Amino acid sequence: MMIHDIGLFHTCNITSRIQSGQDEFGSPIYTTTSKVSSCRFIQNNGRIVSLDSGEHVVTETSVILPPTVTVAEGQTITSNVPSFSNTYDVTAVKAIFWPMANVVHHYECELKAVE
């Protein structure tokens, strides 16, 4: 799908947590930065997973982000969008390129809900 076909009509907050130093005891000190971005959340079709307790349907949430954002695994995405109102960890990022060009069209990120 192309961005102009699907529309980025949702909004999310992308949060990064970066180690910025250590305190006097050697424990890491973190700096948190946030950026609001347009996006589109998608609930992917469920898949069946076999566990010891039986078969379970697992649904996955993903988000499409514009090429102007910086996103990486381990960042957090927060949403107030109905049906997606949650905090998610980014577990995978895939850059989607324009056909016949080496330019990023958008990013598709797999998400895991933070519980």
C-alpha positions in Angstrom: 0.0 0.0 0.0 1.1 3.5 -0.7 0.8 6.4 1.8 -1.4 8.4 -0.5 -3.7 5.3 -0.8 -4.1 4.6 3.0 -3.7 8.1 4.6 -1.9 8.7 7.8 -4.9 9.9 9.8 -3.9 8.8 13.3 -1.5 10.5 15.6 1.1 8.9 17.9 3.9 9.9 20.3 7.3 8.2 19.6 9.5 8.1 22.7 13.2 7.3 22.8 15.2 6.5 25.9 18.9 7.0 25.5 21.6 6.5 28.0 23.2 9.9 28.6 25.7 9.1 31.3 26.2 7.5 34.7 25.6 8.7 38.3 28.2 8.6 41.0 27.4 4.9 41.7 27.9 3.9 38.1 24.2 3.4 37.4 23.0 4.6 34.0 21.2 7.9 33.6 18.7 8.1 30.8 17.3 11.0 28.7 13.9 10.6 27.3 12.8 12.5 24.1 9.4 12.4 22.5 8.0 13.4 19.1 4.4 13.6 17.9 3.9 12.1 14.4 1.1 11.3 12.0 0.7 7.6 11.5 -1.8 4.8 10.8 -2.4 1.9 13.1 -3.3 -1.5 11.6 -4.7 -4.6 13.3 -3.2 -7.5 11.4 -5.1 -10.7 10.8 -4.7 -13.2 13.6 -2.5 -16.3 13.4 -2.9 -19.5 15.2 -0.2 -20.4 17.7 0.1 -23.8 19.3 1.0 -23.8 23.0 1.0 -26.4 25.7 -2.4 -25.0 26.8 -3.8 -25.5 23.2 -4.2 -23.4 20.1 -4.6 -19.6 20.5 -5.3 -16.8 18.0 -2.7 -14.1 18.2 -3.4 -10.7 16.6 -0.6 -8.3 15.9 -0.7 -4.5 15.8 1.5 -2.5 13.4 1.9 1.2 12.6 2.8 3.0 9.4 5.0 6.1 9.9 6.1 8.8 7.4 9.7 8.8 6.1 10.5 12.0 8.0 10.6 10.3 11.4 13.4 8.4 13.0 12.2 5.1 14.4 14.1 2.1 15.8 13.5 -1.1 17.7 13.2 -0.5 21.4 11.4 2.8 21.1 8.0 3.3 22.5 4.8 4.4 20.7 1.9 5.8 22.6 -1.6 6.3 21.1 -5.0 7.6 22.2 -6.6 6.4 19.0 -9.8 4.4 19.7 -9.1 0.6 19.5 -5.3 1.4 19.7 -5.2 3.4 22.9 -2.2 1.8 24.5 1.6 2.0 24.8 3.6 -0.2 22.5 7.2 -1.3 22.2 8.6 -1.2 18.6 9.8 -4.8 17.9 10.7 -4.5 14.2 11.1 -1.7 11.7 10.9 -2.1 7.9 11.6 0.7 5.5 9.4 0.7 2.4 11.1 2.3 -0.6 9.5 4.1 -3.6 9.6 1.8 -6.7 12.7 2.3 -8.8 14.2 4.7 -6.3 16.4 4.5 -3.3 14.1 6.8 -1.3 12.1 5.7 1.8 8.4 6.0 1.2 7.3 5.1 4.7 8.2 2.8 7.7 6.2 -0.2 8.8 6.7 -1.1 12.5 5.6 -4.2 14.3 4.4 -3.4 17.8 4.0 -5.2 21.1 1.6 -3.9 23.7 3.3 -2.9 27.0 1.5 -4.5 29.9 
